[in-house]
Amino acid sequence: MDIQMPKMDGYEATRQIRALPDAAKAGIPIFAMTATPLRKTVRMLESRMNGHIAKPLDIPHLLHVLAEVLRS
């Protein structure tokens, strides 16, 4: 989830997804995606994102993150 989208930031988009009545849709894994380093911020935790992936993509790291989510 890009956190700097123009009309609705990624935090708000994530909050709205998490509020969906369909549990399968609301529970989809969502990761903050930015070009800048990002630690677990209060906003990321409050919106219930699953983590952070930095740009440019590090493919081995991306695959590791996806594998972790798919295991849970």
N, C-alpha and C positions, 0 to 999 in steps of 0.2 A: 504494500500500500504506500503510494507516494504521499508523504506527509505534507507536501506543499502544493497541493492541487489548487487551481485558481478560485473555484466557486465554493468548494467545501473541502476543508483540509482532511487529511487522512485520519486524524483522530476522530473527527465528527463522523466521517463515513464508517469507521470501525464501530463507533458507538451505535449507529443506526443499524448496522448489520447484526450486532450482538443483540439488539432489541427485537429482531424479527420473531414472529410467533412460531415459525418452523425451526425446531431445534437443530436439525441437520444443517440448515442454511446459516443459522446464527452461530453455530459452532465451527464454521470453516476456519482453518488456520490463517491468521493474518500477521504479516511481518511488516514493520516499518521499513521503508526503503529510502535512503537518502545518500547524497554524495558527500555528506560530512559525517564524521564520527558521531555516534549517538549512544550514550549509555542509557540504561533503563531510566527513563524520565518518569516523573509523576504522571504526565499526560499520557504516556505510552501505557503505563500500568492502569490508569483510570479508564482508558478506552478498551482495555483488555486485549491488547495486541499480544501475540505470542513471542515476539522477539524482534530483532533488527538484522537487516542485511544491508551492507554498505555497497555503494556503487563506486568505481566500476566493479562488476561482479567478479568474485573469486569463485570459479566454478566448483572446485573441490569443497570449499566451505559451504556453498549453496547446497550441494548434494548431501553434505553432512547434516545441515540444518533440516533439510527435507526428510532425510532418513529418520532423524530424531522425532519429528512430528508424526510421521507415519507409524512409528513404533508405539506411540501413546494412544 
